[in-house]
Amino acid sequence: MTNEDRLDAKKDQIKGKVTETKGKLTGDKQEEVKGKAEGFLGKAKDKLEDVKDDVAEKIDEVMDKRKKK
């Protein structure tokens, strides 16, 4: 996982929240839903990065154990 990927996920979350709030303030339900979807996409990307990190960590652990044998 890279910092760029994390930043991209956070950017989507913030953009989504701004869009959602704009939709609420203007009474535009479509804009509000679009913002919620963008925020959800950002959260999903963030979770994906967590999974990538976990998998990479497990692979490193397995490789380290094999080297010690």
Residue, then its C-alpha position, 0 to 999 in steps of 0.5 A: m500500500t502506498n501513501e498515494d493510495r491512502l490519500d486517494a481514498k481520503k480524498d474520495q471520502i472528503k469529496g463525498k462528504v462535501t457533495e453530500t452536504k451540498g445536496k442536503l443544503t440545497g435540497d438536491k437528493q440526487e447530489e446527496v446520494k452521489g456524495k454518499a456513494e463517493g464517500f462509500l467508495g473512499k471507505a471501500k478503497d481504504k478497506l482494500e488498502d488495509v487488506k493489501d497491508d495485511v496480506a503483505e504482512k502475512i507474506d513477509e512473515v511466511m517468507d521470514k519463517r522459510k528463511k530461518k529453516 
